[in-house]
Amino acid sequence: MNLNMWMPVGLILVGSVTYNLILKSISHASRPFLLLAIVYGLSSAITFVLSLGFEKGDLDLPLRRIPMLVGLALGVIGIEVGFAFAYQAGWKLGELSSFIAPLTAMTLFFLGYLFFNQKISYSVGIGVIFGFVSLYFFDLK
């Protein structure tokens, strides 16, 4: 694999670790929806500035894609507020991500198979089984 494959993984890892550490630190006394509104306002401004320097070309956004963008926005809100509520409920840093990751992966493998004709190899199937087994070991109180 080349740098084009690993650079996004590193970016996701750094972003996810940063996000979870800071959210866990501030979520106790915060209002999750207000926190999300402030964070996304800042994120929007930073992303806009970065887009000016890194991206070229026109903004091609046909109107038929607006519902998909609304769905994407609702998904992001669900993730962000869900994590904030989970930390407020007492989930530990590593446990929450370790619980969510296999559930997400298994769901996406299934949906990819159903809707995108993605094949599930034997190694992926074994990984899904290990994902189910890992969930068994969580001590949910």
Buried (B, 14 or more C-beta within 10 A) or exposed (E): EEEEEEEEEEEEEEEEEEBBEEBBEEBEEBEBEEBBEEBBEEEEEEEEEEEEEEEEEEEEEEEEEEEEEEEEEEEEBEEBBEBBEBBBEEBEBEBBBBBBEBEEBBEEBEEBEEEEEBEEEEEBEEBBEEBEEBBEEEEEE
